[in-house]
Amino acid sequence: MSSVEALLREHAPQVLAALVRRHGGFETCEAAVREALLAAATQ
């Protein structure tokens, strides 16, 4: 596992929790985090 991948895995739950607190809608927030992680991993 690369250091970037480890960093993304470490912070993804925190980001998801913050989005859900701010915007509600767990499914929508989860999809947004997933898309962001995919974009970050491919760059």
N, C-alpha and C positions, 0 to 999 in steps of 0.2 A: 504494500500500500504506500503510495507516495505521500509526501508531507502535505500536499495540497488536498488530497483525498481525505486524509486524516483530519485536517482542519475543517473541511466541509462537513464531515460526519459529526464532528464534535459540536459545531455551532448550528446545524440544521434544526435540532429540536428547540433551541432557544429562539431562533428566528420564527419558527412556526408558532410557538407559544405567544410571542410578541404580536404577530399578525392576528392571531385569533383573539387576543385581548383587545386589540385596537379595532378590528373590523368584523369580528364574529364569523360565522360560516366556516366551520372547520374544513369541510371538503374543498371549498374554493381556495382557502389559504394553503392547504396541503398541496393542491395542484400548482399554485404559484411558486411555492418553495421547490417543488420537484422540477419545474421548468427552469427556475433560476439555477438550481444545482447542475442540471444538465448543461445549461449554457456556460456556466463557470467551468465545468469539467472539460468541456470541449475547446475551450480557448487556451 
